[in-house]
Amino acid sequence: MAFEEKTLACVECGADFPFTAEEQEFYQSKGFENEPKRCQPCRRARKQRVGGPRQMHAAVCAKCGKDTEVPFEPREGRPVYCSDCYSQQQTNRY
């Protein structure tokens, strides 16, 4: 099934926003039946209101030693990586 970009209207701010073919394919792959109702900025703002801001925890990267913050509490014996080293770890896995 070929998807074509659609323009949708945000239910919160009324702004038009694109619903790209790639996003439509992603929604279908996840089994989502409804199109998004909010533009990206309104989705982010809603997540902040509903879930509240994330509590960040200080940590030291196990690979490069750089100070970083992570959205989970580091545990003894488990490595924590900064975003750069984490990205490298993920790239090297595949």
PyMOL Python script that loads the backbone (N, CA, C, O; Angstrom):
from pymol import cmd

cmd.read_pdbstr("""\
ATOM      1  N   MET A   1       0.845  -1.176   0.000  1.00  0.00           N
ATOM      2  CA  MET A   1       0.000   0.000   0.000  1.00  0.00           C
ATOM      3  C   MET A   1       0.894   1.243   0.000  1.00  0.00           C
ATOM      4  O   MET A   1       1.760   1.392   0.863  1.00  0.00           O
ATOM      5  N   ALA A   2       0.683   2.115  -0.952  1.00  0.00           N
ATOM      6  CA  ALA A   2       1.477   3.347  -1.050  1.00  0.00           C
ATOM      7  C   ALA A   2       0.789   4.460  -0.265  1.00  0.00           C
ATOM      8  O   ALA A   2      -0.408   4.706  -0.418  1.00  0.00           O
ATOM      9  N   PHE A   3       1.563   5.114   0.566  1.00  0.00           N
ATOM     10  CA  PHE A   3       1.034   6.215   1.358  1.00  0.00           C
ATOM     11  C   PHE A   3       1.415   7.534   0.708  1.00  0.00           C
ATOM     12  O   PHE A   3       2.469   7.650   0.083  1.00  0.00           O
ATOM     13  N   GLU A   4       0.546   8.527   0.861  1.00  0.00           N
ATOM     14  CA  GLU A   4       0.817   9.872   0.383  1.00  0.00           C
ATOM     15  C   GLU A   4       0.695  10.833   1.555  1.00  0.00           C
ATOM     16  O   GLU A   4      -0.139  10.641   2.440  1.00  0.00           O
ATOM     17  N   GLU A   5       1.527  11.865   1.556  1.00  0.00           N
ATOM     18  CA  GLU A   5       1.490  12.842   2.638  1.00  0.00           C
ATOM     19  C   GLU A   5       0.120  13.502   2.696  1.00  0.00           C
ATOM     20  O   GLU A   5      -0.472  13.847   1.674  1.00  0.00           O
ATOM     21  N   LYS A   6      -0.370  13.668   3.934  1.00  0.00           N
ATOM     22  CA  LYS A   6      -1.647  14.336   4.179  1.00  0.00           C
ATOM     23  C   LYS A   6      -1.384  15.559   5.043  1.00  0.00           C
ATOM     24  O   LYS A   6      -0.390  15.622   5.767  1.00  0.00           O
ATOM     25  N   THR A   7      -2.268  16.508   4.960  1.00  0.00           N
ATOM     26  CA  THR A   7      -2.207  17.658   5.858  1.00  0.00           C
ATOM     27  C   THR A   7      -3.365  17.521   6.829  1.00  0.00           C
ATOM     28  O   THR A   7      -4.521  17.408   6.421  1.00  0.00           O
ATOM     29  N   LEU A   8      -3.043  17.533   8.133  1.00  0.00           N
ATOM     30  CA  LEU A   8      -4.046  17.407   9.186  1.00  0.00           C
ATOM     31  C   LEU A   8      -4.093  18.697   9.993  1.00  0.00           C
ATOM     32  O   LEU A   8      -3.142  19.478   9.970  1.00  0.00           O
ATOM     33  N   ALA A   9      -5.180  18.922  10.697  1.00  0.00           N
ATOM     34  CA  ALA A   9      -5.318  20.104  11.550  1.00  0.00           C
ATOM     35  C   ALA A   9      -5.221  19.667  13.012  1.00  0.00           C
ATOM     36  O   ALA A   9      -5.880  18.712  13.425  1.00  0.00           O
ATOM     37  N   CYS A  10      -4.405  20.362  13.783  1.00  0.00           N
ATOM     38  CA  CYS A  10      -4.207  20.064  15.204  1.00  0.00           C
ATOM     39  C   CYS A  10      -5.470  20.442  15.982  1.00  0.00           C
ATOM     40  O   CYS A  10      -6.014  21.531  15.799  1.00  0.00           O
ATOM     41  N   VAL A  11      -5.936  19.530  16.858  1.00  0.00           N
ATOM     42  CA  VAL A  11      -7.134  19.801  17.646  1.00  0.00           C
ATOM     43  C   VAL A  11      -6.876  20.810  18.766  1.00  0.00           C
ATOM     44  O   VAL A  11      -7.823  21.395  19.292  1.00  0.00           O
ATOM     45  N   GLU A  12      -5.619  21.021  19.138  1.00  0.00           N
ATOM     46  CA  GLU A  12      -5.325  21.960  20.214  1.00  0.00           C
ATOM     47  C   GLU A  12      -5.077  23.374  19.714  1.00  0.00           C
ATOM     48  O   GLU A  12      -5.700  24.321  20.194  1.00  0.00           O
ATOM     49  N   CYS A  13      -4.169  23.525  18.747  1.00  0.00           N
ATOM     50  CA  CYS A  13      -3.797  24.871  18.307  1.00  0.00           C
ATOM     51  C   CYS A  13      -4.404  25.250  16.957  1.00  0.00           C
ATOM     52  O   CYS A  13      -4.359  26.415  16.562  1.00  0.00           O
ATOM     53  N   GLY A  14      -4.973  24.271  16.248  1.00  0.00           N
ATOM     54  CA  GLY A  14      -5.592  24.544  14.961  1.00  0.00           C
ATOM     55  C   GLY A  14      -4.631  24.631  13.786  1.00  0.00           C
ATOM     56  O   GLY A  14      -5.068  24.809  12.649  1.00  0.00           O
ATOM     57  N   ALA A  15      -3.328  24.510  14.037  1.00  0.00           N
ATOM     58  CA  ALA A  15      -2.336  24.606  12.963  1.00  0.00           C
ATOM     59  C   ALA A  15      -2.389  23.367  12.074  1.00  0.00           C
ATOM     60  O   ALA A  15      -2.649  22.259  12.542  1.00  0.00           O
ATOM     61  N   ASP A  16      -2.140  23.577  10.792  1.00  0.00           N
ATOM     62  CA  ASP A  16      -2.005  22.453   9.873  1.00  0.00           C
ATOM     63  C   ASP A  16      -0.628  21.840  10.046  1.00  0.00           C
ATOM     64  O   ASP A  16       0.357  22.554  10.237  1.00  0.00           O
ATOM     65  N   PHE A  17      -0.557  20.503   9.979  1.00  0.00           N
ATOM     66  CA  PHE A  17       0.731  19.818  10.071  1.00  0.00           C
ATOM     67  C   PHE A  17       0.724  18.617   9.132  1.00  0.00           C
ATOM     68  O   PHE A  17      -0.327  18.029   8.877  1.00  0.00           O
ATOM     69  N   PRO A  18       1.903  18.253   8.616  1.00  0.00           N
ATOM     70  CA  PRO A  18       1.965  17.127   7.672  1.00  0.00           C
ATOM     71  C   PRO A  18       1.934  15.779   8.396  1.00  0.00           C
ATOM     72  O   PRO A  18       2.526  15.615   9.462  1.00  0.00           O
ATOM     73  N   PHE A  19       1.251  14.848   7.808  1.00  0.00           N
ATOM     74  CA  PHE A  19       1.268  13.450   8.240  1.00  0.00           C
ATOM     75  C   PHE A  19       1.923  12.705   7.086  1.00  0.00           C
ATOM     76  O   PHE A  19       1.263  12.286   6.135  1.00  0.00           O
ATOM     77  N   THR A  20       3.245  12.551   7.197  1.00  0.00           N
ATOM     78  CA  THR A  20       4.051  12.048   6.082  1.00  0.00           C
ATOM     79  C   THR A  20       3.770  10.583   5.787  1.00  0.00           C
ATOM     80  O   THR A  20       3.202   9.860   6.605  1.00  0.00           O
ATOM     81  N   ALA A  21       4.181  10.167   4.604  1.00  0.00           N
ATOM     82  CA  ALA A  21       4.036   8.775   4.205  1.00  0.00           C
ATOM     83  C   ALA A  21       4.799   7.861   5.165  1.00  0.00           C
ATOM     84  O   ALA A  21       4.324   6.779   5.510  1.00  0.00           O
ATOM     85  N   GLU A  22       5.991   8.305   5.597  1.00  0.00           N
ATOM     86  CA  GLU A  22       6.788   7.508   6.539  1.00  0.00           C
ATOM     87  C   GLU A  22       6.067   7.358   7.874  1.00  0.00           C
ATOM     88  O   GLU A  22       6.061   6.275   8.459  1.00  0.00           O
ATOM     89  N   GLU A  23       5.455   8.445   8.359  1.00  0.00           N
ATOM     90  CA  GLU A  23       4.705   8.369   9.623  1.00  0.00           C
ATOM     91  C   GLU A  23       3.504   7.440   9.478  1.00  0.00           C
ATOM     92  O   GLU A  23       3.207   6.663  10.385  1.00  0.00           O
ATOM     93  N   GLN A  24       2.818   7.517   8.347  1.00  0.00           N
ATOM     94  CA  GLN A  24       1.666   6.644   8.115  1.00  0.00           C
ATOM     95  C   GLN A  24       2.083   5.179   8.111  1.00  0.00           C
ATOM     96  O   GLN A  24       1.393   4.322   8.662  1.00  0.00           O
ATOM     97  N   GLU A  25       3.217   4.907   7.485  1.00  0.00           N
ATOM     98  CA  GLU A  25       3.736   3.534   7.457  1.00  0.00           C
ATOM     99  C   GLU A  25       4.084   3.069   8.869  1.00  0.00           C
ATOM    100  O   GLU A  25       3.802   1.929   9.236  1.00  0.00           O
ATOM    101  N   PHE A  26       4.698   3.952   9.662  1.00  0.00           N
ATOM    102  CA  PHE A  26       5.025   3.638  11.053  1.00  0.00           C
ATOM    103  C   PHE A  26       3.745   3.347  11.844  1.00  0.00           C
ATOM    104  O   PHE A  26       3.674   2.352  12.564  1.00  0.00           O
ATOM    105  N   TYR A  27       2.740   4.211  11.711  1.00  0.00           N
ATOM    106  CA  TYR A  27       1.477   4.009  12.427  1.00  0.00           C
ATOM    107  C   TYR A  27       0.872   2.650  12.068  1.00  0.00           C
ATOM    108  O   TYR A  27       0.389   1.927  12.940  1.00  0.00           O
ATOM    109  N   GLN A  28       0.904   2.314  10.788  1.00  0.00           N
ATOM    110  CA  GLN A  28       0.349   1.034  10.356  1.00  0.00           C
ATOM    111  C   GLN A  28       1.143  -0.130  10.950  1.00  0.00           C
ATOM    112  O   GLN A  28       0.558  -1.117  11.397  1.00  0.00           O
ATOM    113  N   SER A  29       2.485  -0.018  10.956  1.00  0.00           N
ATOM    114  CA  SER A  29       3.325  -1.101  11.480  1.00  0.00           C
ATOM    115  C   SER A  29       3.090  -1.338  12.965  1.00  0.00           C
ATOM    116  O   SER A  29       3.265  -2.454  13.452  1.00  0.00           O
ATOM    117  N   LYS A  30       2.692  -0.285  13.692  1.00  0.00           N
ATOM    118  CA  LYS A  30       2.412  -0.407  15.125  1.00  0.00           C
ATOM    119  C   LYS A  30       0.970  -0.816  15.400  1.00  0.00           C
ATOM    120  O   LYS A  30       0.598  -1.064  16.547  1.00  0.00           O
ATOM    121  N   GLY A  31       0.156  -0.887  14.342  1.00  0.00           N
ATOM    122  CA  GLY A  31      -1.239  -1.276  14.516  1.00  0.00           C
ATOM    123  C   GLY A  31      -2.141  -0.120  14.938  1.00  0.00           C
ATOM    124  O   GLY A  31      -3.277  -0.345  15.355  1.00  0.00           O
ATOM    125  N   PHE A  32      -1.649   1.108  14.835  1.00  0.00           N
ATOM    126  CA  PHE A  32      -2.464   2.266  15.200  1.00  0.00           C
ATOM    127  C   PHE A  32      -3.544   2.455  14.137  1.00  0.00           C
ATOM    128  O   PHE A  32      -3.253   2.409  12.942  1.00  0.00           O
ATOM    129  N   GLU A  33      -4.764   2.664  14.558  1.00  0.00           N
ATOM    130  CA  GLU A  33      -5.866   2.824  13.625  1.00  0.00           C
ATOM    131  C   GLU A  33      -6.244   4.286  13.402  1.00  0.00           C
ATOM    132  O   GLU A  33      -6.837   4.622  12.377  1.00  0.00           O
ATOM    133  N   ASN A  34      -5.907   5.156  14.350  1.00  0.00           N
ATOM    134  CA  ASN A  34      -6.277   6.569  14.249  1.00  0.00           C
ATOM    135  C   ASN A  34      -5.090   7.416  13.831  1.00  0.00           C
ATOM    136  O   ASN A  34      -3.943   7.122  14.169  1.00  0.00           O
ATOM    137  N   GLU A  35      -5.386   8.467  13.093  1.00  0.00           N
ATOM    138  CA  GLU A  35      -4.346   9.419  12.710  1.00  0.00           C
ATOM    139  C   GLU A  35      -4.038  10.314  13.908  1.00  0.00           C
ATOM    140  O   GLU A  35      -4.866  10.443  14.809  1.00  0.00           O
ATOM    141  N   PRO A  36      -2.851  10.937  13.927  1.00  0.00           N
ATOM    142  CA  PRO A  36      -2.545  11.845  15.036  1.00  0.00           C
ATOM    143  C   PRO A  36      -3.498  13.040  15.020  1.00  0.00           C
ATOM    144  O   PRO A  36      -3.918  13.498  13.958  1.00  0.00           O
ATOM    145  N   LYS A  37      -3.832  13.535  16.207  1.00  0.00           N
ATOM    146  CA  LYS A  37      -4.748  14.669  16.312  1.00  0.00           C
ATOM    147  C   LYS A  37      -4.022  15.955  16.667  1.00  0.00           C
ATOM    148  O   LYS A  37      -4.590  17.042  16.568  1.00  0.00           O
ATOM    149  N   ARG A  38      -2.762  15.831  17.083  1.00  0.00           N
ATOM    150  CA  ARG A  38      -2.004  17.002  17.515  1.00  0.00           C
ATOM    151  C   ARG A  38      -0.722  17.136  16.706  1.00  0.00           C
ATOM    152  O   ARG A  38      -0.126  16.141  16.292  1.00  0.00           O
ATOM    153  N   CYS A  39      -0.308  18.384  16.487  1.00  0.00           N
ATOM    154  CA  CYS A  39       0.966  18.647  15.821  1.00  0.00           C
ATOM    155  C   CYS A  39       2.096  18.283  16.781  1.00  0.00           C
ATOM    156  O   CYS A  39       1.861  18.084  17.973  1.00  0.00           O
ATOM    157  N   GLN A  40       3.306  18.196  16.271  1.00  0.00           N
ATOM    158  CA  GLN A  40       4.451  17.771  17.079  1.00  0.00           C
ATOM    159  C   GLN A  40       4.656  18.651  18.316  1.00  0.00           C
ATOM    160  O   GLN A  40       4.847  18.108  19.404  1.00  0.00           O
ATOM    161  N   PRO A  41       4.625  19.997  18.199  1.00  0.00           N
ATOM    162  CA  PRO A  41       4.806  20.822  19.408  1.00  0.00           C
ATOM    163  C   PRO A  41       3.712  20.582  20.455  1.00  0.00           C
ATOM    164  O   PRO A  41       4.002  20.555  21.651  1.00  0.00           O
ATOM    165  N   CYS A  42       2.469  20.408  20.023  1.00  0.00           N
ATOM    166  CA  CYS A  42       1.388  20.156  20.980  1.00  0.00           C
ATOM    167  C   CYS A  42       1.511  18.760  21.601  1.00  0.00           C
ATOM    168  O   CYS A  42       1.160  18.573  22.765  1.00  0.00           O
ATOM    169  N   ARG A  43       2.010  17.771  20.831  1.00  0.00           N
ATOM    170  CA  ARG A  43       2.242  16.436  21.393  1.00  0.00           C
ATOM    171  C   ARG A  43       3.290  16.492  22.490  1.00  0.00           C
ATOM    172  O   ARG A  43       3.118  15.907  23.559  1.00  0.00           O
ATOM    173  N   ARG A  44       4.391  17.212  22.212  1.00  0.00           N
ATOM    174  CA  ARG A  44       5.457  17.351  23.223  1.00  0.00           C
ATOM    175  C   ARG A  44       4.941  18.042  24.472  1.00  0.00           C
ATOM    176  O   ARG A  44       5.219  17.608  25.589  1.00  0.00           O
ATOM    177  N   ALA A  45       4.184  19.127  24.281  1.00  0.00           N
ATOM    178  CA  ALA A  45       3.645  19.873  25.421  1.00  0.00           C
ATOM    179  C   ALA A  45       2.693  19.004  26.233  1.00  0.00           C
ATOM    180  O   ALA A  45       2.694  19.061  27.463  1.00  0.00           O
ATOM    181  N   ARG A  46       1.887  18.206  25.555  1.00  0.00           N
ATOM    182  CA  ARG A  46       0.951  17.328  26.264  1.00  0.00           C
ATOM    183  C   ARG A  46       1.695  16.264  27.071  1.00  0.00           C
ATOM    184  O   ARG A  46       1.315  15.960  28.202  1.00  0.00           O
ATOM    185  N   LYS A  47       2.744  15.706  26.492  1.00  0.00           N
ATOM    186  CA  LYS A  47       3.543  14.717  27.225  1.00  0.00           C
ATOM    187  C   LYS A  47       4.115  15.330  28.500  1.00  0.00           C
ATOM    188  O   LYS A  47       4.141  14.683  29.547  1.00  0.00           O
ATOM    189  N   GLN A  48       4.570  16.573  28.410  1.00  0.00           N
ATOM    190  CA  GLN A  48       5.119  17.248  29.589  1.00  0.00           C
ATOM    191  C   GLN A  48       4.039  17.449  30.646  1.00  0.00           C
ATOM    192  O   GLN A  48       4.288  17.254  31.836  1.00  0.00           O
ATOM    193  N   ARG A  49       2.831  17.840  30.211  1.00  0.00           N
ATOM    194  CA  ARG A  49       1.733  18.062  31.163  1.00  0.00           C
ATOM    195  C   ARG A  49       1.283  16.759  31.795  1.00  0.00           C
ATOM    196  O   ARG A  49       1.075  16.696  33.007  1.00  0.00           O
ATOM    197  N   VAL A  50       1.130  15.720  30.990  1.00  0.00           N
ATOM    198  CA  VAL A  50       0.597  14.446  31.472  1.00  0.00           C
ATOM    199  C   VAL A  50       1.637  13.684  32.288  1.00  0.00           C
ATOM    200  O   VAL A  50       1.359  13.244  33.404  1.00  0.00           O
ATOM    201  N   GLY A  51       2.819  13.532  31.733  1.00  0.00           N
ATOM    202  CA  GLY A  51       3.845  12.735  32.394  1.00  0.00           C
ATOM    203  C   GLY A  51       4.745  13.541  33.309  1.00  0.00           C
ATOM    204  O   GLY A  51       5.470  12.984  34.133  1.00  0.00           O
ATOM    205  N   GLY A  52       4.695  14.846  33.158  1.00  0.00           N
ATOM    206  CA  GLY A  52       5.576  15.694  33.946  1.00  0.00           C
ATOM    207  C   GLY A  52       7.005  15.589  33.447  1.00  0.00           C
ATOM    208  O   GLY A  52       7.335  14.695  32.668  1.00  0.00           O
ATOM    209  N   PRO A  53       7.836  16.488  33.889  1.00  0.00           N
ATOM    210  CA  PRO A  53       9.233  16.435  33.447  1.00  0.00           C
ATOM    211  C   PRO A  53       9.938  15.206  34.019  1.00  0.00           C
ATOM    212  O   PRO A  53       9.641  14.766  35.130  1.00  0.00           O
ATOM    213  N   ARG A  54      10.857  14.673  33.257  1.00  0.00           N
ATOM    214  CA  ARG A  54      11.619  13.509  33.713  1.00  0.00           C
ATOM    215  C   ARG A  54      12.626  13.922  34.770  1.00  0.00           C
ATOM    216  O   ARG A  54      13.239  14.987  34.692  1.00  0.00           O
ATOM    217  N   GLN A  55      12.778  13.069  35.742  1.00  0.00           N
ATOM    218  CA  GLN A  55      13.821  13.298  36.732  1.00  0.00           C
ATOM    219  C   GLN A  55      15.113  12.719  36.169  1.00  0.00           C
ATOM    220  O   GLN A  55      15.168  11.547  35.797  1.00  0.00           O
ATOM    221  N   MET A  56      16.134  13.534  36.109  1.00  0.00           N
ATOM    222  CA  MET A  56      17.416  13.105  35.561  1.00  0.00           C
ATOM    223  C   MET A  56      18.379  12.801  36.710  1.00  0.00           C
ATOM    224  O   MET A  56      18.299  13.413  37.776  1.00  0.00           O
ATOM    225  N   HIS A  57      19.280  11.860  36.484  1.00  0.00           N
ATOM    226  CA  HIS A  57      20.244  11.432  37.495  1.00  0.00           C
ATOM    227  C   HIS A  57      21.660  11.608  36.948  1.00  0.00           C
ATOM    228  O   HIS A  57      21.945  11.275  35.798  1.00  0.00           O
ATOM    229  N   ALA A  58      22.523  12.130  37.783  1.00  0.00           N
ATOM    230  CA  ALA A  58      23.921  12.326  37.394  1.00  0.00           C
ATOM    231  C   ALA A  58      24.623  10.970  37.307  1.00  0.00           C
ATOM    232  O   ALA A  58      24.364  10.068  38.104  1.00  0.00           O
ATOM    233  N   ALA A  59      25.516  10.847  36.326  1.00  0.00           N
ATOM    234  CA  ALA A  59      26.280   9.614  36.147  1.00  0.00           C
ATOM    235  C   ALA A  59      27.575   9.945  35.419  1.00  0.00           C
ATOM    236  O   ALA A  59      27.741  11.037  34.875  1.00  0.00           O
ATOM    237  N   VAL A  60      28.486   8.979  35.421  1.00  0.00           N
ATOM    238  CA  VAL A  60      29.743   9.100  34.691  1.00  0.00           C
ATOM    239  C   VAL A  60      29.745   8.008  33.636  1.00  0.00           C
ATOM    240  O   VAL A  60      29.492   6.842  33.936  1.00  0.00           O
ATOM    241  N   CYS A  61      30.033   8.391  32.395  1.00  0.00           N
ATOM    242  CA  CYS A  61      30.040   7.440  31.287  1.00  0.00           C
ATOM    243  C   CYS A  61      31.095   6.363  31.527  1.00  0.00           C
ATOM    244  O   CYS A  61      32.248   6.666  31.835  1.00  0.00           O
ATOM    245  N   ALA A  62      30.685   5.098  31.381  1.00  0.00           N
ATOM    246  CA  ALA A  62      31.583   3.971  31.609  1.00  0.00           C
ATOM    247  C   ALA A  62      32.630   3.843  30.509  1.00  0.00           C
ATOM    248  O   ALA A  62      33.645   3.173  30.702  1.00  0.00           O
ATOM    249  N   LYS A  63      32.400   4.476  29.356  1.00  0.00           N
ATOM    250  CA  LYS A  63      33.338   4.341  28.255  1.00  0.00           C
ATOM    251  C   LYS A  63      34.330   5.500  28.187  1.00  0.00           C
ATOM    252  O   LYS A  63      35.539   5.279  28.112  1.00  0.00           O
ATOM    253  N   CYS A  64      33.818   6.750  28.214  1.00  0.00           N
ATOM    254  CA  CYS A  64      34.716   7.902  28.028  1.00  0.00           C
ATOM    255  C   CYS A  64      34.977   8.683  29.315  1.00  0.00           C
ATOM    256  O   CYS A  64      35.862   9.539  29.348  1.00  0.00           O
ATOM    257  N   GLY A  65      34.215   8.397  30.378  1.00  0.00           N
ATOM    258  CA  GLY A  65      34.437   9.069  31.652  1.00  0.00           C
ATOM    259  C   GLY A  65      33.801  10.443  31.769  1.00  0.00           C
ATOM    260  O   GLY A  65      34.012  11.136  32.764  1.00  0.00           O
ATOM    261  N   LYS A  66      33.025  10.852  30.769  1.00  0.00           N
ATOM    262  CA  LYS A  66      32.389  12.164  30.768  1.00  0.00           C
ATOM    263  C   LYS A  66      31.199  12.180  31.728  1.00  0.00           C
ATOM    264  O   LYS A  66      30.472  11.191  31.828  1.00  0.00           O
ATOM    265  N   ASP A  67      30.994  13.304  32.441  1.00  0.00           N
ATOM    266  CA  ASP A  67      29.809  13.475  33.280  1.00  0.00           C
ATOM    267  C   ASP A  67      28.592  13.583  32.375  1.00  0.00           C
ATOM    268  O   ASP A  67      28.635  14.263  31.350  1.00  0.00           O
ATOM    269  N   THR A  68      27.509  12.916  32.751  1.00  0.00           N
ATOM    270  CA  THR A  68      26.295  12.923  31.950  1.00  0.00           C
ATOM    271  C   THR A  68      25.086  12.819  32.859  1.00  0.00           C
ATOM    272  O   THR A  68      25.229  12.631  34.068  1.00  0.00           O
ATOM    273  N   GLU A  69      23.909  12.937  32.293  1.00  0.00           N
ATOM    274  CA  GLU A  69      22.664  12.733  33.024  1.00  0.00           C
ATOM    275  C   GLU A  69      21.844  11.694  32.277  1.00  0.00           C
ATOM    276  O   GLU A  69      21.825  11.663  31.047  1.00  0.00           O
ATOM    277  N   VAL A  70      21.169  10.848  33.037  1.00  0.00           N
ATOM    278  CA  VAL A  70      20.342   9.796  32.453  1.00  0.00           C
ATOM    279  C   VAL A  70      18.963   9.817  33.117  1.00  0.00           C
ATOM    280  O   VAL A  70      18.845  10.241  34.267  1.00  0.00           O
ATOM    281  N   PRO A  71      17.915   9.363  32.410  1.00  0.00           N
ATOM    282  CA  PRO A  71      16.564   9.408  32.964  1.00  0.00           C
ATOM    283  C   PRO A  71      16.209   8.213  33.848  1.00  0.00           C
ATOM    284  O   PRO A  71      15.031   7.925  34.058  1.00  0.00           O
ATOM    285  N   PHE A  72      17.212   7.525  34.360  1.00  0.00           N
ATOM    286  CA  PHE A  72      16.985   6.393  35.267  1.00  0.00           C
ATOM    287  C   PHE A  72      18.060   6.438  36.339  1.00  0.00           C
ATOM    288  O   PHE A  72      19.101   7.070  36.157  1.00  0.00           O
ATOM    289  N   GLU A  73      17.812   5.777  37.442  1.00  0.00           N
ATOM    290  CA  GLU A  73      18.797   5.758  38.521  1.00  0.00           C
ATOM    291  C   GLU A  73      19.835   4.681  38.239  1.00  0.00           C
ATOM    292  O   GLU A  73      19.502   3.497  38.181  1.00  0.00           O
ATOM    293  N   PRO A  74      21.094   5.084  38.064  1.00  0.00           N
ATOM    294  CA  PRO A  74      22.144   4.098  37.787  1.00  0.00           C
ATOM    295  C   PRO A  74      22.271   3.082  38.930  1.00  0.00           C
ATOM    296  O   PRO A  74      22.107   3.422  40.102  1.00  0.00           O
ATOM    297  N   ARG A  75      22.562   1.849  38.567  1.00  0.00           N
ATOM    298  CA  ARG A  75      22.726   0.784  39.566  1.00  0.00           C
ATOM    299  C   ARG A  75      24.170   0.323  39.600  1.00  0.00           C
ATOM    300  O   ARG A  75      24.878   0.370  38.594  1.00  0.00           O
ATOM    301  N   GLU A  76      24.587  -0.115  40.751  1.00  0.00           N
ATOM    302  CA  GLU A  76      25.936  -0.627  40.958  1.00  0.00           C
ATOM    303  C   GLU A  76      26.185  -1.815  40.031  1.00  0.00           C
ATOM    304  O   GLU A  76      25.354  -2.718  39.928  1.00  0.00           O
ATOM    305  N   GLY A  77      27.328  -1.806  39.361  1.00  0.00           N
ATOM    306  CA  GLY A  77      27.704  -2.914  38.505  1.00  0.00           C
ATOM    307  C   GLY A  77      27.130  -2.867  37.098  1.00  0.00           C
ATOM    308  O   GLY A  77      27.430  -3.743  36.286  1.00  0.00           O
ATOM    309  N   ARG A  78      26.309  -1.861  36.787  1.00  0.00           N
ATOM    310  CA  ARG A  78      25.731  -1.733  35.450  1.00  0.00           C
ATOM    311  C   ARG A  78      26.330  -0.505  34.777  1.00  0.00           C
ATOM    312  O   ARG A  78      26.292   0.582  35.354  1.00  0.00           O
ATOM    313  N   PRO A  79      26.883  -0.646  33.575  1.00  0.00           N
ATOM    314  CA  PRO A  79      27.495   0.508  32.905  1.00  0.00           C
ATOM    315  C   PRO A  79      26.449   1.521  32.463  1.00  0.00           C
ATOM    316  O   PRO A  79      25.333   1.167  32.081  1.00  0.00           O
ATOM    317  N   VAL A  80      26.839   2.793  32.526  1.00  0.00           N
ATOM    318  CA  VAL A  80      26.013   3.890  32.044  1.00  0.00           C
ATOM    319  C   VAL A  80      26.840   4.630  31.011  1.00  0.00           C
ATOM    320  O   VAL A  80      28.027   4.877  31.224  1.00  0.00           O
ATOM    321  N   TYR A  81      26.220   4.987  29.888  1.00  0.00           N
ATOM    322  CA  TYR A  81      26.931   5.659  28.814  1.00  0.00           C
ATOM    323  C   TYR A  81      26.340   7.037  28.541  1.00  0.00           C
ATOM    324  O   TYR A  81      25.140   7.255  28.709  1.00  0.00           O
ATOM    325  N   CYS A  82      27.199   7.964  28.116  1.00  0.00           N
ATOM    326  CA  CYS A  82      26.717   9.262  27.649  1.00  0.00           C
ATOM    327  C   CYS A  82      26.006   9.022  26.314  1.00  0.00           C
ATOM    328  O   CYS A  82      26.105   7.930  25.754  1.00  0.00           O
ATOM    329  N   SER A  83      25.303  10.013  25.806  1.00  0.00           N
ATOM    330  CA  SER A  83      24.530   9.804  24.576  1.00  0.00           C
ATOM    331  C   SER A  83      25.420   9.444  23.387  1.00  0.00           C
ATOM    332  O   SER A  83      25.026   8.635  22.546  1.00  0.00           O
ATOM    333  N   ASP A  84      26.616  10.036  23.306  1.00  0.00           N
ATOM    334  CA  ASP A  84      27.520   9.725  22.190  1.00  0.00           C
ATOM    335  C   ASP A  84      27.980   8.266  22.248  1.00  0.00           C
ATOM    336  O   ASP A  84      27.914   7.553  21.247  1.00  0.00           O
ATOM    337  N   CYS A  85      28.443   7.828  23.410  1.00  0.00           N
ATOM    338  CA  CYS A  85      28.927   6.450  23.549  1.00  0.00           C
ATOM    339  C   CYS A  85      27.776   5.443  23.418  1.00  0.00           C
ATOM    340  O   CYS A  85      27.961   4.348  22.886  1.00  0.00           O
ATOM    341  N   TYR A  86      26.597   5.817  23.902  1.00  0.00           N
ATOM    342  CA  TYR A  86      25.440   4.935  23.769  1.00  0.00           C
ATOM    343  C   TYR A  86      25.108   4.733  22.292  1.00  0.00           C
ATOM    344  O   TYR A  86      24.829   3.614  21.863  1.00  0.00           O
ATOM    345  N   SER A  87      25.138   5.816  21.518  1.00  0.00           N
ATOM    346  CA  SER A  87      24.873   5.713  20.082  1.00  0.00           C
ATOM    347  C   SER A  87      25.887   4.797  19.407  1.00  0.00           C
ATOM    348  O   SER A  87      25.531   3.994  18.544  1.00  0.00           O
ATOM    349  N   GLN A  88      27.161   4.921  19.807  1.00  0.00           N
ATOM    350  CA  GLN A  88      28.194   4.046  19.245  1.00  0.00           C
ATOM    351  C   GLN A  88      27.927   2.593  19.603  1.00  0.00           C
ATOM    352  O   GLN A  88      28.080   1.706  18.764  1.00  0.00           O
ATOM    353  N   GLN A  89      27.526   2.346  20.848  1.00  0.00           N
ATOM    354  CA  GLN A  89      27.228   0.979  21.290  1.00  0.00           C
ATOM    355  C   GLN A  89      26.112   0.381  20.430  1.00  0.00           C
ATOM    356  O   GLN A  89      26.201  -0.771  20.005  1.00  0.00           O
ATOM    357  N   GLN A  90      25.052   1.176  20.174  1.00  0.00           N
ATOM    358  CA  GLN A  90      23.922   0.694  19.393  1.00  0.00           C
ATOM    359  C   GLN A  90      24.323   0.434  17.962  1.00  0.00           C
ATOM    360  O   GLN A  90      23.874  -0.546  17.368  1.00  0.00           O
ATOM    361  N   THR A  91      25.167   1.294  17.382  1.00  0.00           N
ATOM    362  CA  THR A  91      25.633   1.127  16.003  1.00  0.00           C
ATOM    363  C   THR A  91      26.479  -0.135  15.869  1.00  0.00           C
ATOM    364  O   THR A  91      26.372  -0.855  14.876  1.00  0.00           O
ATOM    365  N   ASN A  92      27.313  -0.399  16.860  1.00  0.00           N
ATOM    366  CA  ASN A  92      28.201  -1.558  16.812  1.00  0.00           C
ATOM    367  C   ASN A  92      27.475  -2.880  17.011  1.00  0.00           C
ATOM    368  O   ASN A  92      28.013  -3.935  16.675  1.00  0.00           O
ATOM    369  N   ARG A  93      26.273  -2.842  17.548  1.00  0.00           N
ATOM    370  CA  ARG A  93      25.518  -4.065  17.803  1.00  0.00           C
ATOM    371  C   ARG A  93      25.002  -4.687  16.514  1.00  0.00           C
ATOM    372  O   ARG A  93      24.784  -5.898  16.461  1.00  0.00           O
ATOM    373  N   TYR A  94      24.804  -3.888  15.480  1.00  0.00           N
ATOM    374  CA  TYR A  94      24.175  -4.394  14.250  1.00  0.00           C
ATOM    375  C   TYR A  94      25.165  -4.555  13.149  1.00  0.00           C
ATOM    376  O   TYR A  94      24.803  -4.969  12.048  1.00  0.00           O
TER     377      TYR A  94
END
""", "prot")
cmd.dss("prot")
cmd.show_as("cartoon", "prot")
cmd.util.cbc("prot")
cmd.orient("prot")
